[in-house]
Each structure stands twice: as structure tokens, then as C-alpha cells.
Amino acid sequence: MNVAAERIERLHALARVAAVAGEEDRAREYVRLARRIAERQRLTLPRDFRQFTCDRCDAFLRPGRNARVRTRSGHVVVTCDCGEQARYPYGD
């Protein structure tokens, strides 16, 4: 694992801790920084990171707090407080 990937993992952990502590702005900054590092280094973000961050407002999503999670036939719909929806398939 290279330095950029390690830093992205660390920022993911920091964003989770900040979101749990109620510091949404700080968590948002960690998410933005991790995305910027990934773009510059041409890395893909880890799956948990992609699925638990909002693409529109960069919020770290916490189901029940700032995200609504619903299951439909064949996919999961995650809706952020800003209105952005993400759909992820799941197998039977």
C-alpha cells in the first residue's frame, strides 16, 4: 500500500470519528481531502468510503442520522439529507 492509499484510509477513519462526535464540517473536510488525494494519485476510493459519503455535499453518511437507507428489489437506496440518492446492487 502506498502513502496516498494509507492517507486515504486514515482520513476515512478520521471522518468517521468526526461524524460520530457530531462535527459534520470537519468530517466533510476529511472526505474532500481524501477525494482530492485519490483524484491526483488516480486511485479508487475503498468501497465503504464510496458508499458512505455523499457525492453532492461530501457528507459522511450515518444511517439514521443524516442518511436514509431503503432496500428495494435488487438494490439498496441511500438518500442523503441534501436529497442525493445512491443505489447499490446486492445479490440474491
N, C-alpha and C positions, 0 to 999 in steps of 0.2 A: 504494500500500500504506500503510495507516495505521500508527500507532505500535504498536497492540496486535498486529497481524499481524507486524510486524518483530520485536517482542519474542518472540513465539511461535517464529519461525524461529531466533532467537538461542538461545533456551532448548533448542530441538531440537538445535542444534549442540553446545551445552554438555553436554547429556545424552549425546550420542553419544561425546564426548571423555571424559567421566567414566566411562562404561561400559567403554570400551576400556582406560582406566587402572586398572580394577578397583574403582572407587569406586561401588558399586551404590547405596548410600544417597544419595549426592549426586545421582546420575542420577535416582533416584526422586523426589527433591525437585524437580528441574528439571521432570520430567514433570508432577507435581502442580500446580506453579505455572503451567505452560503451559495445562493443562486448566482451571484456575480462571480465568485471564485470558480464555480462549475462551468459557467459560460466561457470564462477566459482560458481555462485549462482544458476545455472540451471534454468534460466529464459528465456522466449521467448521475443524477442525484439518486440516493437509495430509495427503494420503493416506499418505505414508511414515511420518509421525508416528503416525497411527492404526494402521497395520499393524504397526509395530514397537514398540508399547507394550502392556502387559498391562492389560486393563480392571479386573481384580480387584486386583492388587497394585501397579500403576503402575510396574512394572519396565520398563526399556528393554531390549527383546529383542535378543539377539545369537545368531543361529542357530549351533548347535554349542556354545555356552557355557551359556546359560540358556533356550534355546528349541529345540524340535524342529520341523522343517518337513517335512511329507509331502505328496506330491501324490496326489490321488485323481482319479477321472474327473470332470472339470469344475470342480474346486475344489482349493485349497491349504488344508491344515490346519496351523495354527501352534499348538503347545502350549507353554505356559509351564511353568517348574518348579513353580509353585503349583498346576498342574492345569487352569488355564483354557485353553479351546480357542477359537480364532477360525478361521472359514472364509471364504475369499475366492474368488470365482469367477474363472475365466480362460476366454478364448475359444479355440476350436479353430483 
